[in-house]
Amino acid sequence: VITTRLTKACLINPRQREFIKSTGCSKNLSLLQLLFYNVQKEHRQLRLVFVDIVKAFDAVNHQHILMGLK
């Protein structure tokens, strides 16, 4: 229910895989592998950042989140 409401309110990147119905992260892994391949082939540098926000909402009162969604 929350995902449906957020989808209507917010633009979601087509590469988003978390909390939505999709085939999982296999497409993102394929894109990452292709990126690695092209970087190696072209002898270029690559910098990646992975942000883990698993506990991002633990500090926010869930009641406030639900009020904001409503």
mmCIF file of the N, C-alpha and C atoms, coordinates in Angstrom:
data_MODEL
# 
_entry.id   MODEL 
# 
loop_
_atom_site.group_PDB 
_atom_site.id 
_atom_site.type_symbol 
_atom_site.label_atom_id 
_atom_site.label_alt_id 
_atom_site.label_comp_id 
_atom_site.label_asym_id 
_atom_site.label_entity_id 
_atom_site.label_seq_id 
_atom_site.pdbx_PDB_ins_code 
_atom_site.Cartn_x 
_atom_site.Cartn_y 
_atom_site.Cartn_z 
_atom_site.occupancy 
_atom_site.B_iso_or_equiv 
_atom_site.pdbx_formal_charge 
_atom_site.auth_seq_id 
_atom_site.auth_comp_id 
_atom_site.auth_asym_id 
_atom_site.auth_atom_id 
_atom_site.pdbx_PDB_model_num 
ATOM 1   N N  . VAL A 1 1  ? 0.833  -1.188 0.000   1.00 0.00 ? 1  VAL A N  1 
ATOM 2   C CA . VAL A 1 1  ? 0.000  0.000  0.000   1.00 0.00 ? 1  VAL A CA 1 
ATOM 3   C C  . VAL A 1 1  ? 0.875  1.249  0.000   1.00 0.00 ? 1  VAL A C  1 
ATOM 4   N N  . ILE A 1 2  ? 1.883  1.249  0.860   1.00 0.00 ? 2  ILE A N  1 
ATOM 5   C CA . ILE A 1 2  ? 2.764  2.420  0.937   1.00 0.00 ? 2  ILE A CA 1 
ATOM 6   C C  . ILE A 1 2  ? 3.511  2.613  -0.379  1.00 0.00 ? 2  ILE A C  1 
ATOM 7   N N  . THR A 1 3  ? 4.003  1.516  -0.959  1.00 0.00 ? 3  THR A N  1 
ATOM 8   C CA . THR A 1 3  ? 4.725  1.618  -2.233  1.00 0.00 ? 3  THR A CA 1 
ATOM 9   C C  . THR A 1 3  ? 3.828  2.191  -3.314  1.00 0.00 ? 3  THR A C  1 
ATOM 10  N N  . THR A 1 4  ? 2.589  1.766  -3.378  1.00 0.00 ? 4  THR A N  1 
ATOM 11  C CA . THR A 1 4  ? 1.653  2.280  -4.383  1.00 0.00 ? 4  THR A CA 1 
ATOM 12  C C  . THR A 1 4  ? 1.447  3.768  -4.208  1.00 0.00 ? 4  THR A C  1 
ATOM 13  N N  . ARG A 1 5  ? 1.274  4.222  -2.977  1.00 0.00 ? 5  ARG A N  1 
ATOM 14  C CA . ARG A 1 5  ? 1.079  5.656  -2.726  1.00 0.00 ? 5  ARG A CA 1 
ATOM 15  C C  . ARG A 1 5  ? 2.332  6.457  -3.056  1.00 0.00 ? 5  ARG A C  1 
ATOM 16  N N  . LEU A 1 6  ? 3.481  5.933  -2.684  1.00 0.00 ? 6  LEU A N  1 
ATOM 17  C CA . LEU A 1 6  ? 4.726  6.640  -2.990  1.00 0.00 ? 6  LEU A CA 1 
ATOM 18  C C  . LEU A 1 6  ? 4.971  6.721  -4.496  1.00 0.00 ? 6  LEU A C  1 
ATOM 19  N N  . THR A 1 7  ? 4.642  5.658  -5.205  1.00 0.00 ? 7  THR A N  1 
ATOM 20  C CA . THR A 1 7  ? 4.830  5.639  -6.652  1.00 0.00 ? 7  THR A CA 1 
ATOM 21  C C  . THR A 1 7  ? 4.005  6.728  -7.327  1.00 0.00 ? 7  THR A C  1 
ATOM 22  N N  . LYS A 1 8  ? 2.816  6.974  -6.814  1.00 0.00 ? 8  LYS A N  1 
ATOM 23  C CA . LYS A 1 8  ? 1.974  8.028  -7.373  1.00 0.00 ? 8  LYS A CA 1 
ATOM 24  C C  . LYS A 1 8  ? 2.508  9.409  -7.036  1.00 0.00 ? 8  LYS A C  1 
ATOM 25  N N  . ALA A 1 9  ? 3.141  9.551  -5.871  1.00 0.00 ? 9  ALA A N  1 
ATOM 26  C CA . ALA A 1 9  ? 3.597  10.855 -5.395  1.00 0.00 ? 9  ALA A CA 1 
ATOM 27  C C  . ALA A 1 9  ? 5.017  11.192 -5.827  1.00 0.00 ? 9  ALA A C  1 
ATOM 28  N N  . CYS A 1 10 ? 5.846  10.180 -6.033  1.00 0.00 ? 10 CYS A N  1 
ATOM 29  C CA . CYS A 1 10 ? 7.269  10.408 -6.305  1.00 0.00 ? 10 CYS A CA 1 
ATOM 30  C C  . CYS A 1 10 ? 7.686  9.687  -7.583  1.00 0.00 ? 10 CYS A C  1 
ATOM 31  N N  . LEU A 1 11 ? 8.555  10.332 -8.321  1.00 0.00 ? 11 LEU A N  1 
ATOM 32  C CA . LEU A 1 11 ? 9.133  9.702  -9.503  1.00 0.00 ? 11 LEU A CA 1 
ATOM 33  C C  . LEU A 1 11 ? 10.148 8.668  -9.040  1.00 0.00 ? 11 LEU A C  1 
ATOM 34  N N  . ILE A 1 12 ? 9.992  7.435  -9.472  1.00 0.00 ? 12 ILE A N  1 
ATOM 35  C CA . ILE A 1 12 ? 10.901 6.363  -9.084  1.00 0.00 ? 12 ILE A CA 1 
ATOM 36  C C  . ILE A 1 12 ? 11.774 6.005  -10.277 1.00 0.00 ? 12 ILE A C  1 
ATOM 37  N N  . ASN A 1 13 ? 13.070 5.951  -10.029 1.00 0.00 ? 13 ASN A N  1 
ATOM 38  C CA . ASN A 1 13 ? 14.018 5.584  -11.067 1.00 0.00 ? 13 ASN A CA 1 
ATOM 39  C C  . ASN A 1 13 ? 13.694 4.178  -11.557 1.00 0.00 ? 13 ASN A C  1 
ATOM 40  N N  . PRO A 1 14 ? 13.695 3.949  -12.874 1.00 0.00 ? 14 PRO A N  1 
ATOM 41  C CA . PRO A 1 14 ? 13.382 2.614  -13.394 1.00 0.00 ? 14 PRO A CA 1 
ATOM 42  C C  . PRO A 1 14 ? 14.349 1.532  -12.920 1.00 0.00 ? 14 PRO A C  1 
ATOM 43  N N  . ARG A 1 15 ? 15.526 1.922  -12.408 1.00 0.00 ? 15 ARG A N  1 
ATOM 44  C CA . ARG A 1 15 ? 16.487 0.944  -11.895 1.00 0.00 ? 15 ARG A CA 1 
ATOM 45  C C  . ARG A 1 15 ? 16.231 0.588  -10.436 1.00 0.00 ? 15 ARG A C  1 
ATOM 46  N N  . GLN A 1 16 ? 15.282 1.257  -9.811  1.00 0.00 ? 16 GLN A N  1 
ATOM 47  C CA . GLN A 1 16 ? 14.938 0.966  -8.415  1.00 0.00 ? 16 GLN A CA 1 
ATOM 48  C C  . GLN A 1 16 ? 14.416 -0.461 -8.309  1.00 0.00 ? 16 GLN A C  1 
ATOM 49  N N  . ARG A 1 17 ? 14.942 -1.221 -7.374  1.00 0.00 ? 17 ARG A N  1 
ATOM 50  C CA . ARG A 1 17 ? 14.508 -2.599 -7.208  1.00 0.00 ? 17 ARG A CA 1 
ATOM 51  C C  . ARG A 1 17 ? 13.969 -2.885 -5.807  1.00 0.00 ? 17 ARG A C  1 
ATOM 52  N N  . GLU A 1 18 ? 14.280 -2.057 -4.858  1.00 0.00 ? 18 GLU A N  1 
ATOM 53  C CA . GLU A 1 18 ? 13.860 -2.286 -3.474  1.00 0.00 ? 18 GLU A CA 1 
ATOM 54  C C  . GLU A 1 18 ? 12.400 -1.917 -3.285  1.00 0.00 ? 18 GLU A C  1 
ATOM 55  N N  . PHE A 1 19 ? 11.652 -2.748 -2.604  1.00 0.00 ? 19 PHE A N  1 
ATOM 56  C CA . PHE A 1 19 ? 10.267 -2.497 -2.215  1.00 0.00 ? 19 PHE A CA 1 
ATOM 57  C C  . PHE A 1 19 ? 9.285  -2.361 -3.373  1.00 0.00 ? 19 PHE A C  1 
ATOM 58  N N  . ILE A 1 20 ? 9.645  -2.844 -4.554  1.00 0.00 ? 20 ILE A N  1 
ATOM 59  C CA . ILE A 1 20 ? 8.708  -2.807 -5.672  1.00 0.00 ? 20 ILE A CA 1 
ATOM 60  C C  . ILE A 1 20 ? 8.671  -4.196 -6.314  1.00 0.00 ? 20 ILE A C  1 
ATOM 61  N N  . LYS A 1 21 ? 7.597  -4.468 -7.029  1.00 0.00 ? 21 LYS A N  1 
ATOM 62  C CA . LYS A 1 21 ? 7.518  -5.745 -7.739  1.00 0.00 ? 21 LYS A CA 1 
ATOM 63  C C  . LYS A 1 21 ? 8.471  -5.699 -8.924  1.00 0.00 ? 21 LYS A C  1 
ATOM 64  N N  . SER A 1 22 ? 9.456  -6.560 -8.905  1.00 0.00 ? 22 SER A N  1 
ATOM 65  C CA . SER A 1 22 ? 10.418 -6.621 -10.005 1.00 0.00 ? 22 SER A CA 1 
ATOM 66  C C  . SER A 1 22 ? 11.117 -7.971 -9.953  1.00 0.00 ? 22 SER A C  1 
ATOM 67  N N  . THR A 1 23 ? 11.996 -8.188 -10.900 1.00 0.00 ? 23 THR A N  1 
ATOM 68  C CA . THR A 1 23 ? 12.716 -9.453 -10.978 1.00 0.00 ? 23 THR A CA 1 
ATOM 69  C C  . THR A 1 23 ? 13.877 -9.502 -10.007 1.00 0.00 ? 23 THR A C  1 
ATOM 70  N N  . GLY A 1 24 ? 13.973 -8.552 -9.119  1.00 0.00 ? 24 GLY A N  1 
ATOM 71  C CA . GLY A 1 24 ? 15.078 -8.513 -8.167  1.00 0.00 ? 24 GLY A CA 1 
ATOM 72  C C  . GLY A 1 24 ? 16.183 -7.613 -8.661  1.00 0.00 ? 24 GLY A C  1 
ATOM 73  N N  . CYS A 1 25 ? 17.373 -7.885 -8.214  1.00 0.00 ? 25 CYS A N  1 
ATOM 74  C CA . CYS A 1 25 ? 18.486 -6.995 -8.544  1.00 0.00 ? 25 CYS A CA 1 
ATOM 75  C C  . CYS A 1 25 ? 19.325 -7.510 -9.705  1.00 0.00 ? 25 CYS A C  1 
ATOM 76  N N  . SER A 1 26 ? 18.880 -8.540 -10.400 1.00 0.00 ? 26 SER A N  1 
ATOM 77  C CA . SER A 1 26 ? 19.683 -9.119 -11.480 1.00 0.00 ? 26 SER A CA 1 
ATOM 78  C C  . SER A 1 26 ? 19.965 -8.123 -12.599 1.00 0.00 ? 26 SER A C  1 
ATOM 79  N N  . LYS A 1 27 ? 19.000 -7.262 -12.919 1.00 0.00 ? 27 LYS A N  1 
ATOM 80  C CA . LYS A 1 27 ? 19.238 -6.260 -13.970 1.00 0.00 ? 27 LYS A CA 1 
ATOM 81  C C  . LYS A 1 27 ? 20.328 -5.281 -13.537 1.00 0.00 ? 27 LYS A C  1 
ATOM 82  N N  . ASN A 1 28 ? 20.279 -4.853 -12.269 1.00 0.00 ? 28 ASN A N  1 
ATOM 83  C CA . ASN A 1 28 ? 21.302 -3.925 -11.781 1.00 0.00 ? 28 ASN A CA 1 
ATOM 84  C C  . ASN A 1 28 ? 22.674 -4.579 -11.763 1.00 0.00 ? 28 ASN A C  1 
ATOM 85  N N  . LEU A 1 29 ? 22.742 -5.861 -11.398 1.00 0.00 ? 29 LEU A N  1 
ATOM 86  C CA . LEU A 1 29 ? 24.019 -6.566 -11.416 1.00 0.00 ? 29 LEU A CA 1 
ATOM 87  C C  . LEU A 1 29 ? 24.549 -6.694 -12.838 1.00 0.00 ? 29 LEU A C  1 
ATOM 88  N N  . SER A 1 30 ? 23.679 -6.938 -13.787 1.00 0.00 ? 30 SER A N  1 
ATOM 89  C CA . SER A 1 30 ? 24.093 -7.019 -15.191 1.00 0.00 ? 30 SER A CA 1 
ATOM 90  C C  . SER A 1 30 ? 24.643 -5.680 -15.671 1.00 0.00 ? 30 SER A C  1 
ATOM 91  N N  . LEU A 1 31 ? 23.975 -4.592 -15.286 1.00 0.00 ? 31 LEU A N  1 
ATOM 92  C CA . LEU A 1 31 ? 24.469 -3.260 -15.649 1.00 0.00 ? 31 LEU A CA 1 
ATOM 93  C C  . LEU A 1 31 ? 25.835 -2.986 -15.029 1.00 0.00 ? 31 LEU A C  1 
ATOM 94  N N  . LEU A 1 32 ? 26.011 -3.387 -13.789 1.00 0.00 ? 32 LEU A N  1 
ATOM 95  C CA . LEU A 1 32 ? 27.288 -3.188 -13.114 1.00 0.00 ? 32 LEU A CA 1 
ATOM 96  C C  . LEU A 1 32 ? 28.390 -3.996 -13.785 1.00 0.00 ? 32 LEU A C  1 
ATOM 97  N N  . GLN A 1 33 ? 28.103 -5.242 -14.158 1.00 0.00 ? 33 GLN A N  1 
ATOM 98  C CA . GLN A 1 33 ? 29.083 -6.065 -14.858 1.00 0.00 ? 33 GLN A CA 1 
ATOM 99  C C  . GLN A 1 33 ? 29.458 -5.438 -16.202 1.00 0.00 ? 33 GLN A C  1 
ATOM 100 N N  . LEU A 1 34 ? 28.476 -4.927 -16.919 1.00 0.00 ? 34 LEU A N  1 
ATOM 101 C CA . LEU A 1 34 ? 28.742 -4.267 -18.199 1.00 0.00 ? 34 LEU A CA 1 
ATOM 102 C C  . LEU A 1 34 ? 29.609 -3.030 -17.997 1.00 0.00 ? 34 LEU A C  1 
ATOM 103 N N  . LEU A 1 35 ? 29.334 -2.289 -16.945 1.00 0.00 ? 35 LEU A N  1 
ATOM 104 C CA . LEU A 1 35 ? 30.133 -1.108 -16.625 1.00 0.00 ? 35 LEU A CA 1 
ATOM 105 C C  . LEU A 1 35 ? 31.586 -1.499 -16.353 1.00 0.00 ? 35 LEU A C  1 
ATOM 106 N N  . PHE A 1 36 ? 31.792 -2.534 -15.538 1.00 0.00 ? 36 PHE A N  1 
ATOM 107 C CA . PHE A 1 36 ? 33.145 -3.007 -15.251 1.00 0.00 ? 36 PHE A CA 1 
ATOM 108 C C  . PHE A 1 36 ? 33.861 -3.429 -16.540 1.00 0.00 ? 36 PHE A C  1 
ATOM 109 N N  . TYR A 1 37 ? 33.155 -4.154 -17.369 1.00 0.00 ? 37 TYR A N  1 
ATOM 110 C CA . TYR A 1 37 ? 33.735 -4.628 -18.627 1.00 0.00 ? 37 TYR A CA 1 
ATOM 111 C C  . TYR A 1 37 ? 34.194 -3.450 -19.494 1.00 0.00 ? 37 TYR A C  1 
ATOM 112 N N  . ASN A 1 38 ? 33.321 -2.454 -19.655 1.00 0.00 ? 38 ASN A N  1 
ATOM 113 C CA . ASN A 1 38 ? 33.661 -1.307 -20.497 1.00 0.00 ? 38 ASN A CA 1 
ATOM 114 C C  . ASN A 1 38 ? 34.798 -0.480 -19.916 1.00 0.00 ? 38 ASN A C  1 
ATOM 115 N N  . VAL A 1 39 ? 34.839 -0.342 -18.614 1.00 0.00 ? 39 VAL A N  1 
ATOM 116 C CA . VAL A 1 39 ? 35.919 0.411  -17.968 1.00 0.00 ? 39 VAL A CA 1 
ATOM 117 C C  . VAL A 1 39 ? 37.259 -0.297 -18.201 1.00 0.00 ? 39 VAL A C  1 
ATOM 118 N N  . GLN A 1 40 ? 37.273 -1.614 -18.041 1.00 0.00 ? 40 GLN A N  1 
ATOM 119 C CA . GLN A 1 40 ? 38.497 -2.372 -18.293 1.00 0.00 ? 40 GLN A CA 1 
ATOM 120 C C  . GLN A 1 40 ? 38.909 -2.290 -19.754 1.00 0.00 ? 40 GLN A C  1 
ATOM 121 N N  . LYS A 1 41 ? 37.965 -2.439 -20.638 1.00 0.00 ? 41 LYS A N  1 
ATOM 122 C CA . LYS A 1 41 ? 38.230 -2.433 -22.077 1.00 0.00 ? 41 LYS A CA 1 
ATOM 123 C C  . LYS A 1 41 ? 38.816 -1.097 -22.525 1.00 0.00 ? 41 LYS A C  1 
ATOM 124 N N  . GLU A 1 42 ? 38.315 -0.013 -21.963 1.00 0.00 ? 42 GLU A N  1 
ATOM 125 C CA . GLU A 1 42 ? 38.755 1.325  -22.365 1.00 0.00 ? 42 GLU A CA 1 
ATOM 126 C C  . GLU A 1 42 ? 39.862 1.870  -21.470 1.00 0.00 ? 42 GLU A C  1 
ATOM 127 N N  . HIS A 1 43 ? 40.346 1.059  -20.527 1.00 0.00 ? 43 HIS A N  1 
ATOM 128 C CA . HIS A 1 43 ? 41.411 1.465  -19.603 1.00 0.00 ? 43 HIS A CA 1 
ATOM 129 C C  . HIS A 1 43 ? 41.084 2.794  -18.913 1.00 0.00 ? 43 HIS A C  1 
ATOM 130 N N  . ARG A 1 44 ? 39.884 2.858  -18.388 1.00 0.00 ? 44 ARG A N  1 
ATOM 131 C CA . ARG A 1 44 ? 39.433 4.071  -17.698 1.00 0.00 ? 44 ARG A CA 1 
ATOM 132 C C  . ARG A 1 44 ? 39.333 3.794  -16.202 1.00 0.00 ? 44 ARG A C  1 
ATOM 133 N N  . GLN A 1 45 ? 39.259 4.889  -15.439 1.00 0.00 ? 45 GLN A N  1 
ATOM 134 C CA . GLN A 1 45 ? 39.083 4.754  -13.993 1.00 0.00 ? 45 GLN A CA 1 
ATOM 135 C C  . GLN A 1 45 ? 37.598 4.698  -13.671 1.00 0.00 ? 45 GLN A C  1 
ATOM 136 N N  . LEU A 1 46 ? 37.293 4.053  -12.567 1.00 0.00 ? 46 LEU A N  1 
ATOM 137 C CA . LEU A 1 46 ? 35.906 3.935  -12.126 1.00 0.00 ? 46 LEU A CA 1 
ATOM 138 C C  . LEU A 1 46 ? 35.852 4.135  -10.622 1.00 0.00 ? 46 LEU A C  1 
ATOM 139 N N  . ARG A 1 47 ? 34.923 4.966  -10.193 1.00 0.00 ? 47 ARG A N  1 
ATOM 140 C CA . ARG A 1 47 ? 34.689 5.157  -8.764  1.00 0.00 ? 47 ARG A CA 1 
ATOM 141 C C  . ARG A 1 47 ? 33.224 4.854  -8.490  1.00 0.00 ? 47 ARG A C  1 
ATOM 142 N N  . LEU A 1 48 ? 32.984 4.027  -7.497  1.00 0.00 ? 48 LEU A N  1 
ATOM 143 C CA . LEU A 1 48 ? 31.623 3.649  -7.136  1.00 0.00 ? 48 LEU A CA 1 
ATOM 144 C C  . LEU A 1 48 ? 31.364 3.984  -5.675  1.00 0.00 ? 48 LEU A C  1 
ATOM 145 N N  . VAL A 1 49 ? 30.121 4.302  -5.402  1.00 0.00 ? 49 VAL A N  1 
ATOM 146 C CA . VAL A 1 49 ? 29.698 4.527  -4.028  1.00 0.00 ? 49 VAL A CA 1 
ATOM 147 C C  . VAL A 1 49 ? 28.454 3.690  -3.795  1.00 0.00 ? 49 VAL A C  1 
ATOM 148 N N  . PHE A 1 50 ? 28.474 2.900  -2.739  1.00 0.00 ? 50 PHE A N  1 
ATOM 149 C CA . PHE A 1 50 ? 27.312 2.132  -2.350  1.00 0.00 ? 50 PHE A CA 1 
ATOM 150 C C  . PHE A 1 50 ? 26.840 2.681  -1.008  1.00 0.00 ? 50 PHE A C  1 
ATOM 151 N N  . VAL A 1 51 ? 25.595 3.036  -0.929  1.00 0.00 ? 51 VAL A N  1 
ATOM 152 C CA . VAL A 1 51 ? 25.041 3.594  0.295   1.00 0.00 ? 51 VAL A CA 1 
ATOM 153 C C  . VAL A 1 51 ? 24.069 2.576  0.881   1.00 0.00 ? 51 VAL A C  1 
ATOM 154 N N  . ASP A 1 52 ? 24.349 2.152  2.084   1.00 0.00 ? 52 ASP A N  1 
ATOM 155 C CA . ASP A 1 52 ? 23.498 1.183  2.772   1.00 0.00 ? 52 ASP A CA 1 
ATOM 156 C C  . ASP A 1 52 ? 22.612 1.949  3.749   1.00 0.00 ? 52 ASP A C  1 
ATOM 157 N N  . ILE A 1 53 ? 21.315 2.002  3.439   1.00 0.00 ? 53 ILE A N  1 
ATOM 158 C CA . ILE A 1 53 ? 20.399 2.749  4.297   1.00 0.00 ? 53 ILE A CA 1 
ATOM 159 C C  . ILE A 1 53 ? 19.407 1.812  4.992   1.00 0.00 ? 53 ILE A C  1 
ATOM 160 N N  . VAL A 1 54 ? 19.876 0.613  5.294   1.00 0.00 ? 54 VAL A N  1 
ATOM 161 C CA . VAL A 1 54 ? 19.009 -0.384 5.916   1.00 0.00 ? 54 VAL A CA 1 
ATOM 162 C C  . VAL A 1 54 ? 18.364 0.159  7.182   1.00 0.00 ? 54 VAL A C  1 
ATOM 163 N N  . LYS A 1 55 ? 19.108 0.850  8.004   1.00 0.00 ? 55 LYS A N  1 
ATOM 164 C CA . LYS A 1 55 ? 18.597 1.353  9.273   1.00 0.00 ? 55 LYS A CA 1 
ATOM 165 C C  . LYS A 1 55 ? 18.283 2.850  9.200   1.00 0.00 ? 55 LYS A C  1 
ATOM 166 N N  . ALA A 1 56 ? 18.100 3.388  8.023   1.00 0.00 ? 56 ALA A N  1 
ATOM 167 C CA . ALA A 1 56 ? 17.906 4.827  7.864   1.00 0.00 ? 56 ALA A CA 1 
ATOM 168 C C  . ALA A 1 56 ? 16.668 5.350  8.570   1.00 0.00 ? 56 ALA A C  1 
ATOM 169 N N  . PHE A 1 57 ? 15.629 4.548  8.662   1.00 0.00 ? 57 PHE A N  1 
ATOM 170 C CA . PHE A 1 57 ? 14.381 5.038  9.240   1.00 0.00 ? 57 PHE A CA 1 
ATOM 171 C C  . PHE A 1 57 ? 14.186 4.613  10.696  1.00 0.00 ? 57 PHE A C  1 
ATOM 172 N N  . ASP A 1 58 ? 15.182 3.959  11.280  1.00 0.00 ? 58 ASP A N  1 
ATOM 173 C CA . ASP A 1 58 ? 15.056 3.557  12.683  1.00 0.00 ? 58 ASP A CA 1 
ATOM 174 C C  . ASP A 1 58 ? 15.026 4.752  13.628  1.00 0.00 ? 58 ASP A C  1 
ATOM 175 N N  . ALA A 1 59 ? 15.668 5.845  13.238  1.00 0.00 ? 59 ALA A N  1 
ATOM 176 C CA . ALA A 1 59 ? 15.742 7.021  14.111  1.00 0.00 ? 59 ALA A CA 1 
ATOM 177 C C  . ALA A 1 59 ? 14.494 7.908  13.986  1.00 0.00 ? 59 ALA A C  1 
ATOM 178 N N  . VAL A 1 60 ? 13.668 7.656  12.994  1.00 0.00 ? 60 VAL A N  1 
ATOM 179 C CA . VAL A 1 60 ? 12.475 8.475  12.769  1.00 0.00 ? 60 VAL A CA 1 
ATOM 180 C C  . VAL A 1 60 ? 11.263 7.723  13.316  1.00 0.00 ? 60 VAL A C  1 
ATOM 181 N N  . ASN A 1 61 ? 10.451 8.426  14.072  1.00 0.00 ? 61 ASN A N  1 
ATOM 182 C CA . ASN A 1 61 ? 9.245  7.835  14.625  1.00 0.00 ? 61 ASN A CA 1 
ATOM 183 C C  . ASN A 1 61 ? 8.349  7.377  13.471  1.00 0.00 ? 61 ASN A C  1 
ATOM 184 N N  . HIS A 1 62 ? 7.943  6.132  13.490  1.00 0.00 ? 62 HIS A N  1 
ATOM 185 C CA . HIS A 1 62 ? 7.140  5.583  12.398  1.00 0.00 ? 62 HIS A CA 1 
ATOM 186 C C  . HIS A 1 62 ? 5.800  6.311  12.259  1.00 0.00 ? 62 HIS A C  1 
ATOM 187 N N  . GLN A 1 63 ? 5.269  6.818  13.351  1.00 0.00 ? 63 GLN A N  1 
ATOM 188 C CA . GLN A 1 63 ? 4.015  7.572  13.290  1.00 0.00 ? 63 GLN A CA 1 
ATOM 189 C C  . GLN A 1 63 ? 4.176  8.830  12.436  1.00 0.00 ? 63 GLN A C  1 
ATOM 190 N N  . HIS A 1 64 ? 5.339  9.486  12.532  1.00 0.00 ? 64 HIS A N  1 
ATOM 191 C CA . HIS A 1 64 ? 5.605  10.673 11.714  1.00 0.00 ? 64 HIS A CA 1 
ATOM 192 C C  . HIS A 1 64 ? 5.682  10.308 10.229  1.00 0.00 ? 64 HIS A C  1 
ATOM 193 N N  . ILE A 1 65 ? 6.299  9.181  9.934   1.00 0.00 ? 65 ILE A N  1 
ATOM 194 C CA . ILE A 1 65 ? 6.388  8.718  8.539   1.00 0.00 ? 65 ILE A CA 1 
ATOM 195 C C  . ILE A 1 65 ? 4.988  8.460  7.997   1.00 0.00 ? 65 ILE A C  1 
ATOM 196 N N  . LEU A 1 66 ? 4.150  7.754  8.765   1.00 0.00 ? 66 LEU A N  1 
ATOM 197 C CA . LEU A 1 66 ? 2.804  7.454  8.305   1.00 0.00 ? 66 LEU A CA 1 
ATOM 198 C C  . LEU A 1 66 ? 1.977  8.724  8.128   1.00 0.00 ? 66 LEU A C  1 
ATOM 199 N N  . MET A 1 67 ? 2.125  9.690  9.022   1.00 0.00 ? 67 MET A N  1 
ATOM 200 C CA . MET A 1 67 ? 1.397  10.968 8.880   1.00 0.00 ? 67 MET A CA 1 
ATOM 201 C C  . MET A 1 67 ? 1.826  11.685 7.595   1.00 0.00 ? 67 MET A C  1 
ATOM 202 N N  . GLY A 1 68 ? 3.122  11.667 7.305   1.00 0.00 ? 68 GLY A N  1 
ATOM 203 C CA . GLY A 1 68 ? 3.615  12.283 6.083   1.00 0.00 ? 68 GLY A CA 1 
ATOM 204 C C  . GLY A 1 68 ? 3.095  11.608 4.827   1.00 0.00 ? 68 GLY A C  1 
ATOM 205 N N  . LEU A 1 69 ? 2.983  10.289 4.861   1.00 0.00 ? 69 LEU A N  1 
ATOM 206 C CA . LEU A 1 69 ? 2.451  9.559  3.718   1.00 0.00 ? 69 LEU A CA 1 
ATOM 207 C C  . LEU A 1 69 ? 0.974  9.835  3.496   1.00 0.00 ? 69 LEU A C  1 
ATOM 208 N N  . LYS A 1 70 ? 0.234  10.000 4.598   1.00 0.00 ? 70 LYS A N  1 
ATOM 209 C CA . LYS A 1 70 ? -1.201 10.295 4.461   1.00 0.00 ? 70 LYS A CA 1 
ATOM 210 C C  . LYS A 1 70 ? -1.387 11.665 3.833   1.00 0.00 ? 70 LYS A C  1 
# 
